[in-house]
């Protein structure tokens, strides 16, 4: 129950980090926003969010049960651990190892198929969202003439293929340089920009005096805070400093730090920016 950021996993960090992650994902993630906008009314959007939340809770409970089952299995049969490995050192490899050596051949194939299907369903949603954003916010906005439908579809397909290849190459050659296990890696990579995106939506919707300049400053501050917390150890090692009071920062504090800094700085800058605009309008002839 400690709130010490030096501790890797705490109950406080889990609750705060996951609640804020869920709020930021539902309110700023491109895939989530597209799903909400595809509904017919705000009531339908609320129902879809409720169903999604309940489904996510069920999946989380099932995954938790799988994790505890694996832990109990290898605690009861420590001799079946990979050679020279312990529960702590082999944590990320226990599930695939168990599938490979403890499951019958047919069942192992079904599990692997499900894993690949889950990965593909996540990748294609992200690729589709990125393609839609680039086409709508950049290609269509800055072209004098709109693209023909056939040309637009062809461009979208090539963009999807290119983005997919980039994602695969990055996952193959860059992921190994990110510190932490799978949970920490996911927070440091795929969830790194969740809070900065939500800051843009927050200032636009919930800050009455919000301005574009303030929203951009808030998003930049949130991004800087997220990167600093996520890669604190490599940063201080590169700078050659080693503070005694903050040797490490848990990945669980990425969202709280990024969200707080982005909202505070974005709101303050928006307030001063709105005052400046109002003063300029007052003095204008």
Secondary structure, DSSP 4 states (H G I P E B T S, - for coil): ----TTSSS-HHHHHHHHHHHHHHHHHH-HHHHHHHHTSSSHHHHHHHHHHHHHHHHHHHHHHHHHHHHHHHHHHHTGGGSPTT--TTTTGGGHHHHHHHHHS-HHHHHHHHHHHHHHHHHHHHHHHHHHHHHHIIIIIHHH-SSPPPHHHHHHHHHHHHHHHHHHHHHHHHHTGGGS-S-HHHHHHHTTTTTHHHHHHHHHHHHH-TT--HHHHHHHHHHHHHHHHHHHTHHHHHHHHT---SS-S---GGGHHHHHHHHHHHHHHHHHHHHHHHHHHHHHH--
